Amino acid sequence: MLSVLRNPRLLTREALAGVVTTLALVPEVISFSVIAGVDPMVSLVASIVLALVMSVLGGRPAMVTAAAGSVALVIAPLVREHGTDYVLPTVVLAGLVQLAFGLAGLARLMRFIPRSVMIGFVNALGVLIFVAQVPHIIDQPWVVYPLFALTIAIVVLLPKVTKAVPAPLVAIVVVTVIAVAARLDVHTVGDEGPMGGGLPGLTPWLAPFTLETLQIIWPTALSVAFVGLMETLLTAKLVDDLTETPSHKGKESWALGVANIAAGFYGGIAGCAMIGQTVVNVKIGRARTRVSTIAAGLFLLLLVTGLSAVMSTIPMVALAAVMMIVAITTVDWHSLKPSTLRRMPAPETLVMVVTVAVVVATNNLALGVAVGVLLAMVLFARRVAHVITVERHVTPAPAGAGVTSGTGTLGTASDTVDVAPSAGGAGAVVDGPPAPETVRYDVVGPLFFGSSNDLVEHFSYGDDPATVTVDLSRAQVWDASSVAALDSVDEKFRAHGVTATFVGLDDRSEAFHGRLTGRLG
């Protein structure tokens, strides 16, 4: 960050990226406030607090945090049923949950989200961003369409001439000047909600401090906490990939909790990472540091306090066109190529498609990701249920090892030889047990609840000699289900009068097996 402050060119790039991000942020925040049932100024002021606090404390530079649609969707039923008095305690409780989540290091669980779910998340995000802009283009006055075309042309063509100034910022300024100068009748940011100047002050706590209040708010608070965490951490992972730089997910989690508590007391509503605006900041604005998000928060503060009249004149068609470009560049088009789909395993393609479908059907990114992860787990468990193999090796006894009577000798392990009495009546070979043989089972693959359920079916209990060896040197024991399965194998051998010896376990597996074997009932 200090290197950016010392470099005027980088500082200008970061600051302009923050300005463009703010312009893309404002109409969505106002729209989300309508969804949540709160005053637009509540969401705008909360977004200022969220952006500035996360710029200082967050673990992912250049990621934009503000009052988000996913949180608005969760809070809306509470506001409709109980009123806005319960929003502040809900937001504070949600922030405390996020703070505990981050401090406990649970953000590491994000590593278990499969790549197919991430691709589905990104593709669904592109679809949602694009679809959300369509109402600002369709069924509008005819003059909207030339302005839309002009915005697209500037955003696409200006970077071929110069990248000194972000093309979206130029497009928004040019279209706004044309619309104001020509007094065009187009839908503007001001039409989305009232844009009064000034800041509200601290949010008053109006809900009673009672157990009944806690019973009312805790389901919504948990939903706000985990939806916000999921969307924030997924966005952080997306930015990690876009910028090829790491982020501190645990720090991002607890910082989000602190930011939401602060936004609750000064603003009134919670938020999380804004995925579309983050893509604007990182991909179009080429921002890489906290300077961009600090600039976004300060510029939004300036718009709310002193330039609300200017902000209200921006045509929505210009912002919609910019966001449509963002949506198109967000989609991972490589993942949708026929050549890629032919190479990809069918289960992974199915997970991606289901993730996209759920997100688009519900407008809920967190729900789509949750369904995608669950489906991926089920398909994975189904595949690994058959990853273990059990190989049976029979070693015949050496010749001459049979049971004799008189001068006769039994043959090898699989032979029973009858010898007629000699003329002198010296003795005869009689039928007896076959010569002893050795059997070894080689178990190959990881043993856990998914793969060990049918382990017991892989052994020939009635056909084996009195002792067998089960070699586990190419297997690992991972859970109690596997220990129980091995105990069942041992019991079945004992029921047939066979002694089974288990060998080859590594030190960790042997210690785990020794602690539980015979104690699982």
VENJO-V954514 format. One record per residue. RES is the residue in one letter. PHI is phi as a letter, one per 30 degrees, with the letter a starting at -180 (NA if undefined). PSI is psi in degrees with one decimal (999 if undefined). BURIAL is 1 if it has 16 or more other ideal C-beta (glycine too) atoms within 10 Angstrom, else 0. Layout:
res->RES phi->PHI psi->PSI burial->BURIAL
res->RES phi->PHI psi->PSI burial->BURIAL
//
This chain:
res->M phi->NA psi->-39.8 burial->0
res->L phi->d psi->-35.4 burial->0
res->S phi->d psi->-33.1 burial->0
res->V phi->d psi->-41.3 burial->1
res->L phi->d psi->-26.6 burial->0
res->R phi->d psi->-10.9 burial->0
res->N phi->c psi->107.1 burial->0
res->P phi->e psi->-36.1 burial->0
res->R phi->d psi->-46.8 burial->0
res->L phi->d psi->-37.8 burial->1
res->L phi->d psi->-42.0 burial->1
res->T phi->d psi->-42.3 burial->0
res->R phi->d psi->-44.7 burial->1
res->E phi->d psi->-42.5 burial->1
res->A phi->d psi->-43.5 burial->1
res->L phi->d psi->-35.5 burial->1
res->A phi->d psi->-40.7 burial->1
res->G phi->d psi->-36.6 burial->1
res->V phi->d psi->-47.6 burial->1
res->V phi->d psi->-41.3 burial->1
res->T phi->d psi->-41.2 burial->1
res->T phi->d psi->-43.1 burial->1
res->L phi->d psi->-34.0 burial->1
res->A phi->d psi->-21.2 burial->1
res->L phi->d psi->-40.6 burial->1
res->V phi->e psi->-54.2 burial->1
res->P phi->d psi->-34.5 burial->1
res->E phi->d psi->-41.4 burial->1
res->V phi->d psi->-42.0 burial->1
res->I phi->d psi->-42.7 burial->1
res->S phi->d psi->-40.4 burial->1
res->F phi->d psi->-31.2 burial->1
res->S phi->d psi->-35.1 burial->1
res->V phi->d psi->-41.7 burial->0
res->I phi->d psi->-43.5 burial->1
res->A phi->d psi->-18.9 burial->1
res->G phi->i psi->26.0 burial->1
res->V phi->b psi->165.2 burial->1
res->D phi->d psi->139.5 burial->1
res->P phi->e psi->-34.8 burial->1
res->M phi->d psi->-30.1 burial->1
res->V phi->d psi->-48.0 burial->1
res->S phi->d psi->-37.6 burial->1
res->L phi->d psi->-45.3 burial->1
res->V phi->d psi->-41.0 burial->1
res->A phi->d psi->-36.8 burial->1
res->S phi->d psi->-37.3 burial->1
res->I phi->d psi->-48.0 burial->1
res->V phi->d psi->-46.3 burial->1
res->L phi->d psi->-46.4 burial->1
res->A phi->d psi->-43.7 burial->1
res->L phi->d psi->-42.5 burial->1
res->V phi->d psi->-44.4 burial->1
res->M phi->d psi->-27.9 burial->1
res->S phi->d psi->-32.9 burial->1
res->V phi->d psi->-43.5 burial->0
res->L phi->c psi->-22.6 burial->1
res->G phi->d psi->159.4 burial->1
res->G phi->c psi->4.2 burial->1
res->R phi->b psi->95.2 burial->1
res->P phi->e psi->147.4 burial->1
res->A phi->i psi->3.9 burial->1
res->M phi->c psi->131.7 burial->1
res->V phi->c psi->126.2 burial->1
res->T phi->c psi->132.6 burial->1
res->A phi->a psi->-178.8 burial->1
res->A phi->d psi->116.8 burial->1
res->A phi->c psi->157.6 burial->1
res->G phi->d psi->-36.7 burial->1
res->S phi->d psi->-40.0 burial->1
res->V phi->d psi->-39.2 burial->1
res->A phi->d psi->-40.7 burial->1
res->L phi->d psi->-34.8 burial->1
res->V phi->d psi->-39.0 burial->1
res->I phi->d psi->-27.8 burial->1
res->A phi->e psi->-47.2 burial->1
res->P phi->d psi->-36.7 burial->0
res->L phi->d psi->-42.8 burial->1
res->V phi->d psi->-41.6 burial->1
res->R phi->d psi->-37.1 burial->0
res->E phi->d psi->-36.9 burial->0
res->H phi->b psi->-8.7 burial->1
res->G phi->j psi->173.5 burial->0
res->T phi->d psi->-12.1 burial->1
res->D phi->d psi->-26.9 burial->0
res->Y phi->c psi->0.0 burial->1
res->V phi->d psi->-47.1 burial->1
res->L phi->e psi->-51.9 burial->1
res->P phi->d psi->-33.0 burial->1
res->T phi->d psi->-45.1 burial->1
res->V phi->d psi->-40.7 burial->1
res->V phi->d psi->-44.6 burial->1
res->L phi->d psi->-41.3 burial->1
res->A phi->d psi->-41.3 burial->1
res->G phi->d psi->-38.5 burial->1
res->L phi->d psi->-39.1 burial->1
res->V phi->d psi->-44.6 burial->1
res->Q phi->d psi->-38.1 burial->1
res->L phi->d psi->-45.6 burial->1
res->A phi->d psi->-40.1 burial->0
res->F phi->e psi->-46.5 burial->1
res->G phi->d psi->-43.7 burial->1
res->L phi->d psi->-27.8 burial->0
res->A phi->d psi->-4.8 burial->0
res->G phi->i psi->19.2 burial->0
res->L phi->d psi->-8.4 burial->0
res->A phi->d psi->-18.2 burial->1
res->R phi->d psi->-17.7 burial->0
res->L phi->d psi->-17.2 burial->0
res->M phi->d psi->-22.0 burial->1
res->R phi->d psi->-15.8 burial->0
res->F phi->d psi->3.3 burial->0
res->I phi->d psi->119.3 burial->1
res->P phi->d psi->158.8 burial->1
res->R phi->d psi->-38.4 burial->0
res->S phi->d psi->-35.2 burial->1
res->V phi->d psi->-40.2 burial->1
res->M phi->d psi->-42.2 burial->1
res->I phi->d psi->-42.6 burial->1
res->G phi->d psi->-39.4 burial->1
res->F phi->e psi->-47.0 burial->1
res->V phi->d psi->-45.1 burial->1
res->N phi->d psi->-40.5 burial->1
res->A phi->d psi->-38.1 burial->1
res->L phi->e psi->-45.1 burial->1
res->G phi->e psi->-42.3 burial->1
res->V phi->d psi->-45.5 burial->0
res->L phi->d psi->-43.6 burial->1
res->I phi->d psi->-44.5 burial->1
res->F phi->d psi->-48.0 burial->1
res->V phi->d psi->-35.5 burial->0
res->A phi->d psi->-22.7 burial->1
res->Q phi->d psi->-17.4 burial->1
res->V phi->e psi->-42.2 burial->0
res->P phi->e psi->-23.5 burial->0
res->H phi->d psi->-6.3 burial->1
res->I phi->c psi->-40.4 burial->1
res->I phi->d psi->145.1 burial->0
res->D phi->h psi->38.8 burial->0
res->Q phi->c psi->165.7 burial->1
res->P phi->e psi->150.9 burial->0
res->W phi->e psi->-27.9 burial->0
res->V phi->d psi->-18.3 burial->1
res->V phi->d psi->-35.9 burial->1
res->Y phi->d psi->-42.7 burial->0
res->P phi->d psi->-38.8 burial->0
res->L phi->d psi->-38.5 burial->1
res->F phi->d psi->-47.0 burial->1
res->A phi->d psi->-39.9 burial->0
res->L phi->d psi->-42.6 burial->1
res->T phi->d psi->-46.4 burial->1
res->I phi->d psi->-44.6 burial->0
res->A phi->d psi->-44.2 burial->0
res->I phi->d psi->-44.3 burial->1
res->V phi->d psi->-37.9 burial->1
res->V phi->d psi->-41.1 burial->0
res->L phi->c psi->-33.1 burial->0
res->L phi->e psi->-40.2 burial->1
res->P phi->d psi->-20.8 burial->0
res->K phi->d psi->-20.3 burial->0
res->V phi->c psi->-49.5 burial->0
res->T phi->a psi->148.8 burial->0
res->K phi->c psi->14.9 burial->0
res->A phi->d psi->-33.9 burial->0
res->V phi->b psi->135.3 burial->0
res->P phi->e psi->128.4 burial->1
res->A phi->e psi->-40.0 burial->1
res->P phi->d psi->-37.8 burial->1
res->L phi->d psi->-44.5 burial->1
res->V phi->d psi->-45.4 burial->1
res->A phi->d psi->-44.8 burial->1
res->I phi->d psi->-43.5 burial->1
res->V phi->d psi->-46.4 burial->0
res->V phi->d psi->-47.9 burial->1
res->V phi->d psi->-38.3 burial->1
res->T phi->d psi->-44.0 burial->1
res->V phi->d psi->-44.3 burial->0
res->I phi->d psi->-46.2 burial->1
res->A phi->d psi->-39.9 burial->1
res->V phi->d psi->-45.2 burial->0
res->A phi->d psi->-39.8 burial->0
res->A phi->d psi->-0.9 burial->0
res->R phi->h psi->50.4 burial->0
res->L phi->d psi->143.2 burial->1
res->D phi->d psi->84.5 burial->0
res->V phi->b psi->157.3 burial->1
res->H phi->d psi->130.7 burial->1
res->T phi->c psi->173.6 burial->1
res->V phi->d psi->-36.3 burial->1
res->G phi->d psi->-26.1 burial->1
res->D phi->d psi->-13.7 burial->0
res->E phi->d psi->-23.1 burial->1
res->G phi->l psi->163.7 burial->1
res->P phi->d psi->140.9 burial->0
res->M phi->b psi->59.2 burial->1
res->G phi->d psi->145.8 burial->0
res->G phi->d psi->169.2 burial->0
res->G phi->j psi->165.5 burial->0
res->L phi->c psi->145.6 burial->0
res->P phi->d psi->-28.1 burial->0
res->G phi->j psi->-177.2 burial->0
res->L phi->d psi->144.9 burial->0
res->T phi->d psi->123.8 burial->1
res->P phi->d psi->142.7 burial->0
res->W phi->d psi->108.8 burial->0
res->L phi->c psi->-17.1 burial->0
res->A phi->d psi->144.8 burial->1
res->P phi->d psi->146.2 burial->0
res->F phi->d psi->79.2 burial->0
res->T phi->b psi->164.8 burial->0
res->L phi->d psi->-31.7 burial->0
res->E phi->d psi->-39.5 burial->0
res->T phi->d psi->-44.3 burial->1
res->L phi->d psi->-41.2 burial->0
res->Q phi->d psi->-32.5 burial->0
res->I phi->d psi->-41.8 burial->1
res->I phi->c psi->-24.9 burial->1
res->W phi->d psi->-37.9 burial->0
res->P phi->d psi->-42.0 burial->0
res->T phi->d psi->-39.6 burial->1
res->A phi->d psi->-43.6 burial->1
res->L phi->d psi->-40.6 burial->0
res->S phi->d psi->-45.2 burial->1
res->V phi->d psi->-43.7 burial->1
res->A phi->d psi->-49.7 burial->1
res->F phi->d psi->-31.7 burial->1
res->V phi->d psi->-44.1 burial->1
res->G phi->d psi->-42.5 burial->1
res->L phi->d psi->-45.5 burial->1
res->M phi->d psi->-46.4 burial->1
res->E phi->d psi->-38.3 burial->1
res->T phi->d psi->-46.5 burial->1
res->L phi->d psi->-35.1 burial->1
res->L phi->d psi->-40.0 burial->1
res->T phi->d psi->-39.2 burial->1
res->A phi->d psi->-41.3 burial->1
res->K phi->d psi->-37.8 burial->1
res->L phi->d psi->-44.0 burial->1
res->V phi->d psi->-36.5 burial->1
res->D phi->e psi->-45.2 burial->0
res->D phi->d psi->-40.2 burial->0
res->L phi->d psi->-38.3 burial->0
res->T phi->c psi->-9.6 burial->1
res->E phi->h psi->39.3 burial->0
res->T phi->b psi->149.2 burial->0
res->P phi->d psi->161.3 burial->0
res->S phi->b psi->163.4 burial->1
res->H phi->c psi->98.0 burial->0
res->K phi->d psi->-37.5 burial->1
res->G phi->d psi->-43.3 burial->1
res->K phi->d psi->-40.4 burial->1
res->E phi->d psi->-36.1 burial->1
res->S phi->d psi->-51.9 burial->1
res->W phi->d psi->-31.6 burial->1
res->A phi->d psi->-36.3 burial->1
res->L phi->d psi->-37.9 burial->1
res->G phi->d psi->-45.4 burial->1
res->V phi->d psi->-44.0 burial->1
res->A phi->d psi->-39.9 burial->1
res->N phi->d psi->-37.7 burial->1
res->I phi->d psi->-44.2 burial->1
res->A phi->d psi->-42.0 burial->1
res->A phi->d psi->-32.5 burial->1
res->G phi->d psi->-43.5 burial->1
res->F phi->d psi->-23.9 burial->1
res->Y phi->b psi->83.0 burial->1
res->G phi->k psi->-67.7 burial->1
res->G phi->k psi->-11.1 burial->1
res->I phi->b psi->155.0 burial->1
res->A phi->d psi->172.5 burial->1
res->G phi->a psi->-173.1 burial->1
res->C phi->a psi->-171.1 burial->1
res->A phi->d psi->136.8 burial->1
res->M phi->c psi->106.6 burial->1
res->I phi->d psi->-49.5 burial->1
res->G phi->d psi->-45.3 burial->1
res->Q phi->d psi->-32.1 burial->1
res->T phi->d psi->-40.3 burial->1
res->V phi->d psi->-40.3 burial->1
res->V phi->e psi->-46.5 burial->1
res->N phi->d psi->-42.9 burial->1
res->V phi->d psi->-42.6 burial->1
res->K phi->d psi->-47.3 burial->1
res->I phi->d psi->-45.1 burial->1
res->G phi->d psi->-15.3 burial->1
res->R phi->h psi->31.8 burial->1
res->A phi->d psi->148.5 burial->1
res->R phi->b psi->-6.7 burial->1
res->T phi->b psi->177.1 burial->1
res->R phi->d psi->-16.9 burial->1
res->V phi->e psi->-37.8 burial->1
res->S phi->d psi->-42.2 burial->1
res->T phi->d psi->-31.0 burial->1
res->I phi->d psi->-43.3 burial->1
res->A phi->d psi->-39.3 burial->1
res->A phi->d psi->-45.6 burial->1
res->G phi->d psi->-42.2 burial->1
res->L phi->d psi->-38.4 burial->1
res->F phi->d psi->-37.6 burial->1
res->L phi->d psi->-38.0 burial->1
res->L phi->d psi->-42.2 burial->1
res->L phi->d psi->-41.3 burial->1
res->L phi->d psi->-42.3 burial->1
res->V phi->d psi->-39.4 burial->1
res->T phi->d psi->-38.4 burial->0
res->G phi->b psi->-21.4 burial->0
res->L phi->b psi->27.3 burial->0
res->S phi->d psi->-34.1 burial->1
res->A phi->d psi->-38.7 burial->0
res->V phi->d psi->-44.5 burial->0
res->M phi->d psi->-36.8 burial->1
res->S phi->d psi->-14.0 burial->1
res->T phi->c psi->-6.5 burial->0
res->I phi->d psi->124.4 burial->1
res->P phi->d psi->135.2 burial->1
res->M phi->d psi->-26.7 burial->1
res->V phi->d psi->-34.7 burial->1
res->A phi->d psi->-45.6 burial->1
res->L phi->d psi->-37.5 burial->1
res->A phi->d psi->-41.0 burial->1
res->A phi->d psi->-42.0 burial->1
res->V phi->d psi->-44.5 burial->1
res->M phi->d psi->-29.9 burial->1
res->M phi->d psi->-38.8 burial->1
res->I phi->d psi->-42.1 burial->1
res->V phi->e psi->-43.6 burial->1
res->A phi->d psi->-43.9 burial->1
res->I phi->d psi->-39.5 burial->0
res->T phi->d psi->-17.0 burial->0
res->T phi->d psi->-38.1 burial->1
res->V phi->d psi->135.6 burial->1
res->D phi->d psi->87.5 burial->1
res->W phi->d psi->-28.5 burial->0
res->H phi->d psi->-35.5 burial->0
res->S phi->d psi->-16.2 burial->1
res->L phi->c psi->-2.0 burial->0
res->K phi->d psi->141.1 burial->0
res->P phi->e psi->-38.0 burial->0
res->S phi->d psi->-37.9 burial->0
res->T phi->d psi->-42.9 burial->0
res->L phi->d psi->-33.4 burial->0
res->R phi->d psi->-34.3 burial->0
res->R phi->d psi->-29.1 burial->0
res->M phi->d psi->142.2 burial->0
res->P phi->e psi->140.2 burial->0
res->A phi->e psi->-41.3 burial->0
res->P phi->d psi->-37.9 burial->1
res->E phi->d psi->-37.6 burial->1
res->T phi->d psi->-40.6 burial->1
res->L phi->d psi->-42.9 burial->1
res->V phi->d psi->-43.8 burial->1
res->M phi->d psi->-46.0 burial->1
res->V phi->d psi->-43.2 burial->1
res->V phi->d psi->-41.2 burial->1
res->T phi->e psi->-47.2 burial->1
res->V phi->d psi->-44.9 burial->1
res->A phi->d psi->-44.2 burial->0
res->V phi->d psi->-42.7 burial->1
res->V phi->d psi->-47.0 burial->1
res->V phi->d psi->-37.6 burial->0
res->A phi->d psi->-32.6 burial->0
res->T phi->c psi->-10.6 burial->0
res->N phi->h psi->27.0 burial->1
res->N phi->b psi->103.4 burial->1
res->L phi->d psi->-40.4 burial->1
res->A phi->d psi->-42.5 burial->1
res->L phi->d psi->-42.1 burial->1
res->G phi->d psi->-41.6 burial->1
res->V phi->d psi->-42.5 burial->1
res->A phi->d psi->-45.1 burial->1
res->V phi->d psi->-42.1 burial->1
res->G phi->d psi->-43.0 burial->1
res->V phi->d psi->-43.2 burial->1
res->L phi->d psi->-43.6 burial->0
res->L phi->d psi->-41.7 burial->1
res->A phi->d psi->-39.1 burial->1
res->M phi->d psi->-43.0 burial->0
res->V phi->d psi->-45.6 burial->0
res->L phi->d psi->-36.7 burial->1
res->F phi->d psi->-45.9 burial->0
res->A phi->d psi->-36.5 burial->0
res->R phi->d psi->-37.6 burial->0
res->R phi->d psi->-45.4 burial->0
res->V phi->d psi->-9.3 burial->0
res->A phi->d psi->-18.1 burial->0
res->H phi->c psi->20.1 burial->0
res->V phi->d psi->-18.9 burial->0
res->I phi->d psi->147.5 burial->1
res->T phi->b psi->148.9 burial->0
res->V phi->b psi->117.8 burial->1
res->E phi->c psi->130.4 burial->0
res->R phi->c psi->122.6 burial->0
res->H phi->c psi->123.4 burial->0
res->V phi->c psi->125.3 burial->0
res->T phi->c psi->111.9 burial->0
res->P phi->d psi->152.1 burial->0
res->A phi->d psi->151.7 burial->1
res->P phi->d psi->153.3 burial->0
res->A phi->e psi->142.4 burial->0
res->G phi->i psi->6.5 burial->0
res->A phi->c psi->8.6 burial->1
res->G phi->d psi->-178.5 burial->1
res->V phi->c psi->136.9 burial->0
res->T phi->c psi->156.2 burial->0
res->S phi->b psi->121.8 burial->0
res->G phi->i psi->-132.9 burial->0
res->T phi->c psi->-0.4 burial->0
res->G phi->d psi->160.5 burial->1
res->T phi->b psi->136.0 burial->1
res->L phi->d psi->157.7 burial->1
res->G phi->d psi->-147.3 burial->0
res->T phi->d psi->-175.0 burial->1
res->A phi->e psi->-36.1 burial->1
res->S phi->c psi->5.1 burial->0
res->D phi->c psi->143.5 burial->0
res->T phi->b psi->120.8 burial->0
res->V phi->c psi->130.8 burial->0
res->D phi->c psi->128.6 burial->0
res->V phi->c psi->128.9 burial->1
res->A phi->d psi->152.9 burial->0
res->P phi->d psi->144.6 burial->0
res->S phi->d psi->165.7 burial->0
res->A phi->d psi->-30.8 burial->0
res->G phi->d psi->0.6 burial->0
res->G phi->i psi->25.0 burial->0
res->A phi->d psi->-26.1 burial->0
res->G phi->l psi->166.9 burial->0
res->A phi->b psi->152.3 burial->0
res->V phi->d psi->131.4 burial->1
res->V phi->c psi->158.8 burial->0
res->D phi->d psi->138.1 burial->0
res->G phi->a psi->-176.8 burial->0
res->P phi->d psi->151.6 burial->0
res->P phi->d psi->160.9 burial->1
res->A phi->d psi->144.4 burial->1
res->P phi->d psi->142.6 burial->0
res->E phi->b psi->166.2 burial->0
res->T phi->c psi->141.7 burial->0
res->V phi->b psi->132.2 burial->1
res->R phi->b psi->132.0 burial->0
res->Y phi->c psi->126.7 burial->1
res->D phi->c psi->115.8 burial->1
res->V phi->c psi->124.7 burial->1
res->V phi->b psi->124.2 burial->0
res->G phi->k psi->162.2 burial->1
res->P phi->d psi->135.7 burial->1
res->L phi->c psi->115.4 burial->1
res->F phi->b psi->-176.2 burial->1
res->F phi->e psi->-32.6 burial->1
res->G phi->d psi->-35.2 burial->1
res->S phi->c psi->-19.2 burial->1
res->S phi->c psi->-2.6 burial->1
res->N phi->d psi->-38.7 burial->0
res->D phi->c psi->17.6 burial->0
res->L phi->e psi->-37.7 burial->1
res->V phi->d psi->-20.8 burial->1
res->E phi->d psi->-2.1 burial->0
res->H phi->c psi->7.8 burial->0
res->F phi->c psi->147.3 burial->1
res->S phi->c psi->77.2 burial->0
res->Y phi->d psi->-42.5 burial->1
res->G phi->d psi->-12.9 burial->0
res->D phi->c psi->-0.6 burial->0
res->D phi->c psi->157.2 burial->1
res->P phi->d psi->-173.2 burial->1
res->A phi->d psi->-23.7 burial->0
res->T phi->b psi->139.2 burial->0
res->V phi->b psi->159.7 burial->1
res->T phi->c psi->130.2 burial->1
res->V phi->c psi->109.1 burial->1
res->D phi->c psi->117.3 burial->1
res->L phi->c psi->22.3 burial->1
res->S phi->d psi->-20.2 burial->0
res->R phi->c psi->26.3 burial->0
res->A phi->b psi->162.0 burial->1
res->Q phi->b psi->142.6 burial->0
res->V phi->c psi->120.4 burial->1
res->W phi->c psi->-18.9 burial->1
res->D phi->a psi->176.0 burial->1
res->A phi->d psi->-30.5 burial->0
res->S phi->e psi->-38.6 burial->1
res->S phi->d psi->-40.2 burial->1
res->V phi->d psi->-42.1 burial->1
res->A phi->d psi->-37.8 burial->1
res->A phi->d psi->-42.2 burial->1
res->L phi->d psi->-38.0 burial->1
res->D phi->d psi->-38.7 burial->1
res->S phi->d psi->-40.7 burial->0
res->V phi->d psi->-45.8 burial->1
res->D phi->d psi->-42.2 burial->1
res->E phi->d psi->-38.6 burial->0
res->K phi->d psi->-39.3 burial->0
res->F phi->d psi->-43.4 burial->1
res->R phi->d psi->-37.2 burial->0
res->A phi->d psi->-23.9 burial->0
res->H phi->c psi->12.9 burial->0
res->G phi->i psi->24.8 burial->0
res->V phi->c psi->137.4 burial->1
res->T phi->c psi->119.2 burial->0
res->A phi->c psi->133.4 burial->1
res->T phi->c psi->123.8 burial->0
res->F phi->c psi->123.0 burial->1
res->V phi->b psi->163.5 burial->0
res->G phi->j psi->-0.4 burial->0
res->L phi->d psi->142.0 burial->1
res->D phi->d psi->169.9 burial->0
res->D phi->e psi->-44.0 burial->0
res->R phi->d psi->-45.8 burial->0
res->S phi->d psi->-39.1 burial->1
res->E phi->d psi->-40.7 burial->0
res->A phi->d psi->-41.0 burial->0
res->F phi->d psi->-45.3 burial->1
res->H phi->d psi->-42.8 burial->1
res->G phi->d psi->-30.5 burial->0
res->R phi->d psi->-28.8 burial->0
res->L phi->c psi->-23.9 burial->1
res->T phi->d psi->135.4 burial->0
res->G phi->i psi->0.3 burial->0
res->R phi->c psi->11.8 burial->0
res->L phi->c psi->2.8 burial->0
res->G phi->i psi->999 burial->0
//
